[in-house]
Amino acid sequence: METDYLIVGAGAVGLAFADTLLAETDAHITIVDRHGKPGGHWNDAYSFVSLHQPSAFYGVNSLPLGHDRIDETGVNQGLYELASGPEVSGYFEKVMNQRLLASGRVQYFPMSNYKGDGRFVSLLSGKETQVHIRKKTVDATYFGTTVPSTHKPQFDVEPGVDFVPLNELPHLWKRSQRMPKHFVIVGAGKTAMDAACWLLASGADPDSISWIMPRDSWLLNRLKTQPGIDFFEETLAGQADMMEACALATDVDDLFDRLEACGVMLRIDPSVRPTIHRYATVSTGEVAQLARIKHVIRKGRVTSISPTSVVLEGGQETFGEGTLFIDCSASAVEDRPAVPVFQGDLIVPQMIRLPQPAFSAALTAYVEANYEDDTTKNGLCGSIPLPRTLELYPRAVLGNMMNQLAWSQDPKLREWIRESRLDGFGKVIAAVDPTDMSKVAILKKFRSFAMPAAANLTKLIPPS
Ligand SMILES: Cc1cc2nc3c(=O)[nH]c(=O)nc-3n(C[C@H](O)[C@H](O)[C@H](O)COP(=O)(O)OP(=O)(O)OC[C@H]3O[C@@H](n4cnc5c(N)ncnc54)[C@H](O)[C@@H]3O)c2cc1C
């Protein structure tokens, strides 16, 4: 078997890369994945999951996701729609069937485990296939996404504990005689927030919920991430405020205080200072719901769970009979060091615009197709690691700014970004009427703080 590009992973990253590579080249592509369907971790997600960013700029470049509607009800009211998990899964199936396979230039091998060196093994037949790769291998597995239904918790769970991944929550109706009396959410990320919102929206009393929160997070305000001209005053003003905060902050705590003051960052409990930021994106409606849960346990990570108690790094908590422990402790995206994206005959797509894996993968494919050598390509695709600590946040913001600067100086790339559906903002900025003084003033503010922001962020980055 021969191919030009072998892509390992048919998740958002592998598919967004394949889609743009297909559009930009005549290459033949082979995609291998151990899941039975395209879409990666979305196949293992809980039924009530949704995107936490607008559908408008998620997925692949060639196919819209959703209908750019504004939600009229619920915690996302007034903001662009968020595709549900089933919608995302259906979308990726459509991408595979109607775009990639329909091109006649793509082969897809589901239920196949990649072993390295162009070899993969069918999980069902055990048959091994060797592929001769004419051009490159693309490792679209680098984020190592983990979700509660497939991960192994990092703590002990004694036999007899009623412990389930949050995927089980909608199935509780089947337990008519044994309905839990109390719920304990284990984990503090976006998944835990989804579990809490689901419980509350489904009728659980806030006092029947305890929330184990090892660390409080700064959360991105979804209002400030809305695409489209109607939200210019929120999104672009948010970006301008962010530049101002980055330019003037005296240290990282001051930076987050400023970002909170201008509404870019949110937190659930105003009396507790967050110690982490993982780019979870929420609405103020979600925050208001989450704040209804009063029993929040801040005693570090869980070390073990028995049927009626939890041992944590900082102490123990006891609960009554009939307690359901809900596992939301998977890390979602793994902490991995940034490596060069282009490495000879290997491409490792990573975040080159944080936190947008799909845009990043599509742009990486565009660069692969249209630029010559790895030095030039890596110059346009500087990888940005997810900040493990708040102290590393300035480095991530600066990484985004440096890549954006490099793209803006390349007319071809600038044009591609502006036309890309995965970029929510370039076309909005380009469409600003020069006589609209309020929008012009926002752009002016953004531009005037950009260089001072870059200079100040450099000072805020801790020495490595
Ligand atoms: C609940 C949740 C919600 C999210 N919401 C958003 C959002 O709104 N916006 C956003 O931008 N990001 C979001 N993310 C982040 C998310 O990680 C990315 O959007 C994206 O889906 C990750 O895609 P991926 O292709 O990197 O990983 P995956 O979806 O995990 O895909 C990787 C694929 O590689 C395959 N694979 C791995 N190793 C091998 C091997 N050896 N052989 C064969 N196959 C292999 C796996 O089977 C998997 O299908 C969310 C994450 C989670 C968990």
PDBQT file of the ligand as one rigid body, heavy atoms in Angstrom, charges set to zero:
ROOT
HETATM    1  C1  LIG A 501     -15.371  17.445  26.596  1.00  0.00    +0.000 C 
HETATM    2  C2  LIG A 501     -14.439  18.227  25.726  1.00  0.00    +0.000 A 
HETATM    3  C3  LIG A 501     -14.907  19.368  25.076  1.00  0.00    +0.000 A 
HETATM    4  C4  LIG A 501     -14.049  20.107  24.267  1.00  0.00    +0.000 A 
HETATM    5  N1  LIG A 501     -14.525  21.218  23.644  1.00  0.00    +0.000 NA
HETATM    6  C5  LIG A 501     -13.703  21.910  22.823  1.00  0.00    +0.000 A 
HETATM    7  C6  LIG A 501     -14.169  23.071  22.124  1.00  0.00    +0.000 A 
HETATM    8  O1  LIG A 501     -15.295  23.514  22.275  1.00  0.00    +0.000 OA
HETATM    9  N2  LIG A 501     -13.308  23.712  21.302  1.00  0.00    +0.000 N 
HETATM   10  C7  LIG A 501     -12.030  23.276  21.135  1.00  0.00    +0.000 A 
HETATM   11  O2  LIG A 501     -11.293  23.860  20.347  1.00  0.00    +0.000 OA
HETATM   12  N3  LIG A 501     -11.555  22.210  21.798  1.00  0.00    +0.000 NA
HETATM   13  C8  LIG A 501     -12.358  21.519  22.636  1.00  0.00    +0.000 A 
HETATM   14  N4  LIG A 501     -11.876  20.445  23.308  1.00  0.00    +0.000 N 
HETATM   15  C9  LIG A 501     -10.459  20.103  23.172  1.00  0.00    +0.000 C 
HETATM   16  C10 LIG A 501     -10.298  18.893  22.261  1.00  0.00    +0.000 C 
HETATM   17  O3  LIG A 501      -9.239  18.212  22.806  1.00  0.00    +0.000 OA
HETATM   18  C11 LIG A 501     -10.115  19.258  20.823  1.00  0.00    +0.000 C 
HETATM   19  O4  LIG A 501     -11.153  20.020  20.326  1.00  0.00    +0.000 OA
HETATM   20  C12 LIG A 501     -10.030  18.130  19.824  1.00  0.00    +0.000 C 
HETATM   21  O5  LIG A 501     -11.267  17.424  19.746  1.00  0.00    +0.000 OA
HETATM   22  C13 LIG A 501      -8.917  17.218  20.091  1.00  0.00    +0.000 C 
HETATM   23  O6  LIG A 501      -8.767  16.483  18.921  1.00  0.00    +0.000 OA
HETATM   24  P1  LIG A 501      -7.563  15.535  18.688  1.00  0.00    +0.000 P 
HETATM   25  O7  LIG A 501      -7.686  15.082  17.278  1.00  0.00    +0.000 OA
HETATM   26  O8  LIG A 501      -6.304  16.158  19.119  1.00  0.00    +0.000 OA
HETATM   27  O9  LIG A 501      -7.753  14.343  19.753  1.00  0.00    +0.000 OA
HETATM   28  P2  LIG A 501      -8.741  13.088  19.763  1.00  0.00    +0.000 P 
HETATM   29  O10 LIG A 501     -10.132  13.487  19.575  1.00  0.00    +0.000 OA
HETATM   30  O11 LIG A 501      -8.407  12.335  21.006  1.00  0.00    +0.000 OA
HETATM   31  O12 LIG A 501      -8.273  12.253  18.513  1.00  0.00    +0.000 OA
HETATM   32  C14 LIG A 501      -7.078  11.518  18.479  1.00  0.00    +0.000 C 
HETATM   33  C15 LIG A 501      -7.366  10.203  17.798  1.00  0.00    +0.000 C 
HETATM   34  O13 LIG A 501      -6.127   9.504  17.686  1.00  0.00    +0.000 OA
HETATM   35  C16 LIG A 501      -6.389   8.133  17.824  1.00  0.00    +0.000 C 
HETATM   36  N5  LIG A 501      -5.152   7.450  18.180  1.00  0.00    +0.000 N 
HETATM   37  C17 LIG A 501      -4.305   7.757  19.192  1.00  0.00    +0.000 A 
HETATM   38  N6  LIG A 501      -3.250   6.910  19.179  1.00  0.00    +0.000 NA
HETATM   39  C18 LIG A 501      -3.458   6.054  18.155  1.00  0.00    +0.000 A 
HETATM   40  C19 LIG A 501      -2.735   4.940  17.626  1.00  0.00    +0.000 A 
HETATM   41  N7  LIG A 501      -1.555   4.541  18.121  1.00  0.00    +0.000 N 
HETATM   42  N8  LIG A 501      -3.247   4.280  16.575  1.00  0.00    +0.000 NA
HETATM   43  C20 LIG A 501      -4.425   4.663  16.031  1.00  0.00    +0.000 A 
HETATM   44  N9  LIG A 501      -5.134   5.719  16.474  1.00  0.00    +0.000 NA
HETATM   45  C21 LIG A 501      -4.665   6.395  17.516  1.00  0.00    +0.000 A 
HETATM   46  C22 LIG A 501      -7.469   8.051  18.881  1.00  0.00    +0.000 C 
HETATM   47  O14 LIG A 501      -8.211   6.865  18.757  1.00  0.00    +0.000 OA
HETATM   48  C23 LIG A 501      -8.305   9.300  18.584  1.00  0.00    +0.000 C 
HETATM   49  O15 LIG A 501      -9.422   8.991  17.781  1.00  0.00    +0.000 OA
HETATM   50  C24 LIG A 501     -12.703  19.688  24.117  1.00  0.00    +0.000 A 
HETATM   51  C25 LIG A 501     -12.247  18.563  24.789  1.00  0.00    +0.000 A 
HETATM   52  C26 LIG A 501     -13.099  17.823  25.580  1.00  0.00    +0.000 A 
HETATM   53  C27 LIG A 501     -12.561  16.605  26.290  1.00  0.00    +0.000 C 
ENDROOT
TORSDOF 0
